Amino acid sequence: MSTNGQIRHMALFWLKNPGSEEDRAMLAAGLETLRGIEQVRSLHIGMPAPTEARDVVDHSYALCESMVFDCAADQAAYQTHPVHLAFIDRCAHLWERVVVYDVCDYA
């Protein structure tokens, strides 16, 4: 796997209480704090789009965050950054499941 170039980091979150707008808002607020990490070049927080239901589309998650890092070393530093660890401590009770996709350029 290439370690040169940008890393796109996506985390999908399933809430323990999927119908709770309060829990969704608390998780979104927690995710917003990750903007304060110097290695994060961009951060987008979203939810499933109201697109057509198809076998290949997963609308089951509650929130998704997508970040860009300059390189794999920056993504690794993010994992142990105090702001990221504080986010986990504050918000882990909200989610039932998290799936992460880390993507680098193919060519």
Backbone bond lengths (Angstrom), bond angles and torsions (degrees), N, CA, C in turn:
res aa  C-N    CA-C-N  psi(-1)  N-CA   C-N-CA  omega(-1)  CA-C   N-CA-C  phi
1 M - - - 1.455 - - 1.524 108.93 -
2 S 1.307 116.07 136.85 1.455 122.10 178.90 1.525 109.96 -71.44
3 T 1.319 116.17 139.53 1.464 119.91 175.80 1.524 110.76 -113.01
4 N 1.328 116.77 8.49 1.457 121.03 177.13 1.525 109.46 -94.73
5 G 1.297 116.17 148.99 1.457 120.31 176.82 1.512 113.28 88.63
6 Q 1.296 114.09 177.73 1.462 121.36 -175.54 1.525 112.17 -68.57
7 I 1.326 113.51 152.09 1.461 122.52 174.03 1.524 107.16 -116.85
8 R 1.310 116.22 129.53 1.457 122.26 172.82 1.522 106.99 -102.23
9 H 1.305 115.53 125.53 1.470 123.13 -174.49 1.520 107.51 -116.97
10 M 1.327 115.98 118.76 1.463 120.65 179.15 1.523 108.67 -121.65
11 A 1.313 116.50 131.70 1.457 121.88 176.44 1.522 108.21 -125.43
12 L 1.319 115.61 125.53 1.458 122.26 177.44 1.517 108.00 -104.02
13 F 1.325 116.10 133.95 1.462 122.65 -175.14 1.526 110.78 -118.18
14 W 1.329 115.83 132.22 1.454 123.03 171.46 1.520 106.74 -108.82
15 L 1.313 117.29 124.61 1.464 122.15 -178.17 1.525 111.87 -78.19
16 K 1.327 115.72 148.25 1.464 120.47 172.45 1.520 110.14 -64.24
17 N 1.330 116.03 -34.60 1.472 122.32 177.87 1.526 107.59 -117.10
18 P 1.322 117.44 79.88 1.473 120.03 -171.27 1.526 115.12 -60.83
19 G 1.304 118.62 -22.64 1.456 120.46 179.11 1.515 114.21 -87.85
20 S 1.324 117.61 -1.53 1.459 121.58 -175.20 1.527 111.16 -86.43
21 E 1.322 116.12 109.32 1.472 120.15 175.00 1.522 110.52 -67.96
22 E 1.331 116.64 -29.88 1.469 120.28 177.99 1.533 110.06 -64.33
23 D 1.333 117.11 -44.76 1.462 120.15 178.68 1.525 111.13 -65.49
24 R 1.334 117.23 -39.80 1.465 120.93 177.94 1.529 109.93 -61.51
25 A 1.331 116.82 -43.27 1.464 121.22 179.83 1.530 111.20 -66.14
26 M 1.331 117.29 -38.35 1.468 120.64 178.07 1.526 110.40 -65.07
27 L 1.337 117.00 -41.43 1.455 119.98 178.51 1.525 110.69 -66.25
28 A 1.327 117.29 -42.72 1.465 120.49 178.50 1.530 110.71 -61.17
29 A 1.317 117.07 -41.13 1.467 120.72 178.31 1.529 110.41 -64.27
30 G 1.319 117.03 -39.88 1.454 120.28 176.85 1.520 111.66 -63.94
31 L 1.318 116.34 -43.15 1.461 120.15 178.17 1.527 111.25 -61.86
32 E 1.317 117.38 -36.35 1.473 120.93 178.47 1.526 111.95 -58.15
33 T 1.329 117.51 -31.42 1.462 119.93 -178.88 1.526 111.68 -64.65
34 L 1.339 116.93 -22.13 1.461 120.47 -178.23 1.523 112.31 -68.26
35 R 1.326 117.29 -15.70 1.471 120.81 174.97 1.523 111.69 -61.35
36 G 1.323 116.70 -23.36 1.459 121.55 -178.57 1.518 114.35 -76.87
37 I 1.314 117.89 -1.14 1.465 121.42 179.78 1.523 108.34 -87.94
38 E 1.327 115.91 123.11 1.468 120.60 -171.60 1.532 113.61 -61.21
39 Q 1.322 118.35 -26.54 1.462 120.58 -179.32 1.540 113.30 -77.28
40 V 1.307 117.26 -15.98 1.468 121.12 -178.89 1.527 108.69 -78.53
41 R 1.319 116.79 114.21 1.471 121.90 -179.79 1.517 111.93 -82.59
42 S 1.325 117.41 -36.28 1.464 121.13 175.28 1.519 108.07 -152.14
43 L 1.320 115.51 153.51 1.460 122.05 179.99 1.521 108.51 -142.07
44 H 1.319 115.38 128.61 1.462 121.53 175.00 1.522 107.20 -124.72
45 I 1.332 116.21 133.24 1.460 122.21 176.45 1.520 107.06 -115.93
46 G 1.317 116.51 127.80 1.455 119.98 -178.01 1.513 112.10 -144.33
47 M 1.313 114.06 178.67 1.458 122.25 177.51 1.523 108.11 -134.52
48 P 1.308 118.63 168.58 1.454 119.44 -177.99 1.532 111.77 -55.25
49 A 1.303 114.55 133.33 1.468 120.02 178.75 1.534 109.29 -77.29
50 P 1.317 116.36 151.53 1.469 119.72 179.51 1.533 111.13 -79.84
51 T 1.323 114.99 59.98 1.460 120.78 -179.27 1.526 110.01 -96.32
52 E 1.303 114.08 169.89 1.458 122.40 -178.42 1.532 111.48 -56.54
53 A 1.314 116.42 137.52 1.463 121.31 175.22 1.525 108.78 -76.14
54 R 1.332 114.58 119.74 1.465 121.45 177.75 1.520 108.24 -137.89
55 D 1.305 117.46 160.87 1.465 121.20 -178.65 1.529 112.91 -58.14
56 V 1.313 117.73 -29.64 1.465 121.09 -175.61 1.524 113.44 -92.24
57 V 1.321 117.88 -1.60 1.464 121.92 -177.90 1.527 109.46 -106.35
58 D 1.333 115.32 128.70 1.464 121.46 178.77 1.524 109.02 -106.44
59 H 1.309 116.56 110.69 1.468 122.53 177.18 1.535 111.15 -104.49
60 S 1.329 117.41 12.79 1.466 119.90 -169.66 1.530 114.51 -82.96
61 Y 1.307 118.98 -15.51 1.468 121.00 -178.13 1.531 109.76 -80.85
62 A 1.330 116.06 164.10 1.469 121.24 -178.72 1.525 111.70 -94.78
63 L 1.327 116.77 -46.61 1.461 122.55 -179.10 1.520 109.70 -142.28
64 C 1.317 114.35 155.88 1.458 121.32 176.61 1.522 107.64 -137.38
65 E 1.321 115.38 139.65 1.457 119.29 170.80 1.516 107.58 -117.45
66 S 1.323 114.84 142.04 1.450 121.63 178.56 1.525 107.57 -129.49
67 M 1.326 115.88 124.89 1.461 122.06 -178.25 1.515 110.11 -123.32
68 V 1.306 115.51 159.46 1.458 121.60 172.42 1.527 107.76 -124.51
69 F 1.334 114.56 133.63 1.465 122.90 173.87 1.514 108.23 -117.66
70 D 1.317 117.58 151.67 1.463 121.40 179.07 1.524 113.09 -67.04
71 C 1.337 116.47 -29.78 1.462 119.63 -175.72 1.529 109.42 -161.81
72 A 1.322 115.37 170.31 1.461 120.75 -179.73 1.529 111.95 -62.57
73 A 1.314 117.76 -33.97 1.472 120.56 178.62 1.525 111.02 -63.38
74 D 1.332 117.02 -38.44 1.467 120.06 177.81 1.524 110.97 -67.03
75 Q 1.324 116.66 -38.79 1.470 119.90 177.66 1.531 109.75 -64.43
76 A 1.323 117.16 -40.04 1.460 121.01 178.31 1.533 110.95 -64.66
77 A 1.326 117.25 -40.83 1.469 120.91 178.62 1.523 111.03 -64.30
78 Y 1.318 116.87 -36.41 1.467 122.39 177.45 1.527 111.36 -58.45
79 Q 1.312 116.90 -38.68 1.464 120.85 -175.63 1.528 112.77 -58.94
80 T 1.311 117.28 -33.66 1.467 120.47 -178.28 1.531 112.77 -108.95
81 H 1.321 116.74 9.20 1.463 120.20 179.69 1.536 109.47 -65.63
82 P 1.338 118.34 139.17 1.462 121.09 -178.67 1.540 113.90 -56.34
83 V 1.322 118.52 -34.70 1.472 120.51 179.08 1.527 110.40 -67.54
84 H 1.329 117.13 -40.45 1.464 120.92 177.44 1.528 110.62 -65.60
85 L 1.327 117.09 -44.20 1.458 120.54 179.36 1.531 111.40 -64.84
86 A 1.334 117.08 -36.92 1.467 120.73 177.06 1.530 110.42 -66.34
87 F 1.333 117.08 -38.80 1.473 120.99 176.01 1.525 110.03 -58.84
88 I 1.318 116.91 -46.13 1.469 120.30 179.74 1.525 110.48 -61.53
89 D 1.334 116.60 -46.23 1.471 120.54 179.39 1.523 112.06 -59.06
90 R 1.348 116.78 -40.89 1.464 121.76 -176.72 1.524 113.25 -77.78
91 C 1.325 117.53 -30.44 1.461 119.24 -168.37 1.521 116.05 -117.47
92 A 1.317 119.17 -10.54 1.466 120.77 -175.36 1.525 112.43 -58.03
93 H 1.321 117.15 -29.12 1.465 119.27 179.82 1.529 112.47 -66.92
94 L 1.332 117.36 -14.79 1.461 121.62 -177.17 1.523 113.10 -82.57
95 W 1.341 117.22 -29.84 1.455 118.45 -173.05 1.522 112.72 -104.07
96 E 1.324 112.24 149.47 1.457 121.46 175.98 1.530 110.81 -94.30
97 R 1.330 114.87 -32.09 1.459 120.50 -174.93 1.525 109.07 -152.59
98 V 1.329 116.09 146.38 1.462 122.82 173.43 1.530 107.14 -134.97
99 V 1.315 116.04 134.86 1.468 121.83 173.46 1.512 107.41 -122.82
100 V 1.333 116.41 130.94 1.462 121.91 -177.54 1.523 109.48 -115.21
101 Y 1.340 114.61 136.71 1.449 122.14 172.35 1.525 107.30 -122.29
102 D 1.327 116.62 118.54 1.461 122.31 174.42 1.517 106.94 -106.49
103 V 1.334 116.49 125.68 1.458 121.92 -171.63 1.525 109.72 -126.23
104 C 1.332 115.65 134.04 1.446 120.64 171.31 1.533 107.51 -119.90
105 D 1.327 116.36 165.25 1.451 120.26 -179.85 1.514 110.72 -63.37
106 Y 1.310 115.97 141.52 1.459 122.58 -179.56 1.522 111.48 -71.50
107 A 1.298 115.34 -44.71 1.474 118.46 -177.15 1.506 110.84 -127.45
